[in-house]
Amino acid sequence: MLLKEKQALMVFRRVRDFLKEKAPDVGYGSVEGVVAQLNDAIANLETHAREQDARQRITTEATQQQRAQVKALRREFMTPVSRGARMLFPENPTLLQAFAMPDARDYMGTVAAAEAMAQVATQHASKFRIIGLPEDFVKRMQDAVAQLRAQLDLRAADVGLRSAATAGLRREYLRGRELVRMLDAMLAPRLTATPPRFAEWRSLSRFLRVNVAITTDPERPGATTPSSPEVLPPTLSGEPGTPEARAA
C-alpha cells in the first residue's frame, strides 16, 4: 500500500466519522448516499490492502524457495552433467552446446536448459554412468525440474493476485478521493457559517502530497528523487487540498 493510499484511507475514515458524529445540513441534495459509497470504498481499500500484503509476504517466501531450488538444481544436477559432457564429448560442439550451463539469473531459462539436458543425457546415460553419475540421475534431474517449475507457476499466480489487489487499491483510492471532493462541494457552503466546524472539516479532509525534488542521478541522467511527504494546506475554494483538485 502506497503512502498516499494509506494517508487517503485515514482521510476517508476521518470524513466518515465527522459526518457520523453530526452530519451538517446541506443546501442541495443529501450526503447519505455519498457517505454510503465512501463506506464501501473504505471497506474495499482495507480488503485490497490485506490481500496485497498477504500476497507480498507469500511472494517473498516463494522467491526465497525458488532461489534455493534453482541453486540446488544447478549444483546437484546440471553442473555435474555439464562437466561430465566436457569429459565425454570434448570434440563434439553440438553436444557441448546442448549441455552448456545457462545464465543463473534466468530461472525460466534454467528450467528449459535442465529439461533439454535431461532429454539429451537420456541418449547417453550409459556413458554418464561410467564417469560416476548414479543410475537414475536423469529421473532425479527431471523430478527437480518439475518441482521448480511448479514453484515458478505458484509464484506467478501469487504475483498476479498481488497485482490485482494493487489495481483495486488504486481504483478505490481514486473513487474515495472523488467522493470526498463531492462531500466537500456539498458541505463547505454551509460549514462556512460555523468557522470552528469549517476549520475542523478543512483539517480532516486534507490529502497528502509527495514532493519531488528535481535532482540529477549521475548514473541516470534526468532522473528525479522524491523527497519527504507534505500535507497540502486547505484551499479557499471549498475543495480538499490536492494537486489534482487544484488543477481540476
Secondary structure, DSSP 8 states (H G I E B T S, - for coil): --HHHHHHHHHHHHHHHHHHH-----SSS-SHHHHHHHHHHHHHHHHHHHHHHHHHHHHHHHHHHHHHHHHHHIIIIIHHHHHHHHHH-TT-HHHHHHT----TT-HHHHHHHHHHHHHHHHHTHHHHHHTT--TTHHHHHHHHHHHHHHHHHHHHHHHHHHHHHHHHHHHHHHHHHHHHHHHHHHHHHHHTTSHHHHHHHHHHT--EEEEEE---BTTBTT--EEEEEEE----SSSS---HHHHH-
